[in-house]
Amino acid sequence: MSPIEILQEFNFCYQKIQMIAQDENWLLLIADKKIDPEAATHVGDVLHYLAEVMGYVEEVVEIKFNQESKL
């Protein structure tokens, strides 16, 4: 995979997890305490860490793009 493809895949994952975190059924599961409340915290953590990784990959993509544009 190229760096841009990696970034796109991480972004896709981020969007999907964010959709789940905002989904009414997910929120009801947490509110009804049908699942461990820590699950919501872990989903938030996953989003945070994915955003961090995406920031690093964006830097690589930008550097690679700048290098290629100078050629």
Secondary structure, DSSP 4 states (H G I P E B T S, - for coil): --HHHHHHHHHHHHHHHHHHHH-HHHHHHHHTTSS-THHHHHHHHHHHHHHHHHHHHHHHHHHHHHHHHT-
